[in-house]
């Protein structure tokens, strides 16, 4: 409602009049008026106050306007190149509720511009060609939304070589605007297949990632690259044809296996010269050499080097020795590149030898060795051949007077012959070696020394004889404590006692017991009486063992009938003469002695009744001495003063 004031012209000066109240209503749609906030962000719904008002020719709001019957299209004018979206009809207002009292709230309706960054205007036009243009709106780039390849990678590449044309990738918003504030990292990867990409990442600078050194490592074929950056829409490149590149590596394509020590591997290795993508470099030549990389106690004994042909080195006779159960890896090299194999386990090889792992020792004659030998069947590297069976036999290899009396053979089990009852006799102090054989291989032991064994016997080493009743036996008997092989048991001690074993009328009158020292009992004063002509044997005992002597005969003692005290053997004073001794029971080998004033310088046994002696006097004139005849059997006859030196 309003009122109307009428002002007169100059005729009716200063005269006015006012009408009654009346109402002015809006006319029909004539145009649209925009109110748009600036700046806005590309790809993002407009923010702030953003309206479109339907107006009549007098700019009155046509409150009853409805887009349902008169669709309104909003477009971006040049220099904008993008489009409006987000409205009910994308860029069209076509719903009854889009205008309320003649005004469309473009903010709440979600008006969005997707396009280039620029400053420009928007136009609204109804179906019946009523229009309106906004003022200038600044559109800034939006958030990073996508990657776009602006310089594609070259279409061909040798595996591992940098692309001749390096790709350039831009980070853009949804409107295709470069997000110049972006510095995130763009990553390139082979879309499908391939091995890897060299230099695959590049940080964007002002929204642009310019790659350098980017290379594909792949088998020969066609590939594409996919560029990604977090949640941004990825970009896929044109097709790239990859060919074989320069050699960069060795690859073990057949791993070594079947390693039995001393034999060629049953799984002979194959090593290829490849480029970075795994293509065999067929023009590669030279040789590849294998060495042991890890694992102790091993050695390559044959076939370590093989020629490269067509980029491939195929081993055929690679042979190793090593410790069974140990793991090994091999190192392969062509002088430029190298590679290590996977791990494999050594097993024992063919039997080639016997090895004594526990030497025989502790050889006490007649007893089982305290150090029982252990002999193993081994391959050339010293591994026990656990599949070996059969028997192992021991014999004496060197050393005299010995013999194996028990346990010479042992069963081979798991490749090992473990003796448990090997027993020897031998000469104490002698050295021996043993020979072991399984009928295929043999080995000799080291030297060991025999010691005496357990006492098992008494042995009379000097038999009693020269038994003259009442006199000490000459020679005196000696008895040893011995083991079964006749070795003196030098640790034996105690006493040895002699008794008469056989023969009548005899008695031991002195020296029946003697001490055992170093295993020997040596009598010094054993004395008997007995019947002349009778035979006797003696019995010796140390309380545990005993032995009987050989038989001996009791003999009579000698007698002297001349010289006598009254008719002595009488040389000149300190002179030399011969004298004849007569009597009985003189034995061949009898000795004659003068106790004083002379000496016997010669004795001739003539018969059992006569002995001739040569004597020389000494000392004072007329000095006397006793003359004594001693038979070998100990019989003695003495003439007191039977010798006189001079007158």
VENFEN-V260087 format. One record per run of one state. SS is the DSSP state (alpha for helix, beta for strand, coil for the rest). FROM is the first residue (numbers start at 0). TO is the last residue. If there is no record, write none. Layout:
ss: {SS/SS}
from: {FROM/FROM}
to: {TO/TO}
This chain:
ss: {coil/beta/coil/beta/coil/beta/coil/beta/coil/beta/coil/beta/coil/beta/coil/beta/coil/beta/coil/beta/coil/beta/coil/beta/coil/beta/coil/beta/coil/beta/coil/beta/alpha/coil/beta/coil/beta/coil/beta/coil/beta/coil/beta/coil/beta/coil/beta/coil/beta/coil/beta/coil/beta/coil/beta/coil/beta/coil/beta/coil/beta/coil/beta/coil/beta/coil/beta/coil/beta/coil/beta/coil/beta/coil/beta/coil/beta/coil/beta/coil/beta/coil/beta/coil/beta/coil/beta/coil/beta/coil/beta/coil/beta/coil/beta/coil/beta/coil/beta/coil/beta/coil/beta/coil/beta/coil/beta/coil/beta/coil/beta/coil/beta/coil/beta/coil/beta/coil/beta/coil/beta/coil/beta/coil/beta/coil/beta/coil/beta/coil/beta/coil/beta/coil/beta/coil/beta/coil/beta/coil/beta/coil/beta/coil/beta/coil/beta/coil/beta/coil/beta/coil/beta/coil/beta/coil/beta/coil/beta/coil/beta/coil/beta/coil/beta/coil/beta/coil/beta/coil/beta/coil/beta/coil/beta/coil/beta/coil/beta/coil/beta/coil}
from: {0/1/2/4/7/15/18/21/22/30/35/39/41/44/45/50/55/60/61/71/76/82/85/86/87/89/90/91/93/99/100/102/105/109/111/114/117/120/121/126/130/133/136/140/145/151/155/158/161/162/167/172/177/178/184/190/195/198/200/203/204/205/207/210/214/217/220/223/224/228/232/233/234/236/239/243/248/254/256/257/258/260/263/264/266/267/269/274/279/280/286/294/298/302/304/307/308/309/311/314/318/321/326/333/337/340/343/347/352/358/360/361/363/364/367/368/370/371/373/378/383/384/390/398/402/406/408/413/415/418/422/425/430/437/441/444/447/449/450/451/456/462/466/468/470/472/477/482/487/488/494/502/506/510/512/517/519/522/526/529/534/541/545/548/551/555/558/562/568/571/575/584/590/594/597/607/609/617/622/630/635/645}
to: {0/1/3/6/14/17/20/21/29/34/38/40/43/44/49/54/59/60/70/75/81/84/85/86/88/89/90/92/98/99/101/104/108/110/113/116/119/120/125/129/132/135/139/144/150/154/157/160/161/166/171/176/177/183/189/194/197/199/202/203/204/206/209/213/216/219/222/223/227/231/232/233/235/238/242/247/253/255/256/257/259/262/263/265/266/268/273/278/279/285/293/297/301/303/306/307/308/310/313/317/320/325/332/336/339/342/346/351/357/359/360/362/363/366/367/369/370/372/377/382/383/389/397/401/405/407/412/414/417/421/424/429/436/440/443/446/448/449/450/455/461/465/467/469/471/476/481/486/487/493/501/505/509/511/516/518/521/525/528/533/540/544/547/550/554/557/561/567/570/574/583/589/593/596/606/608/616/621/629/634/644/646}
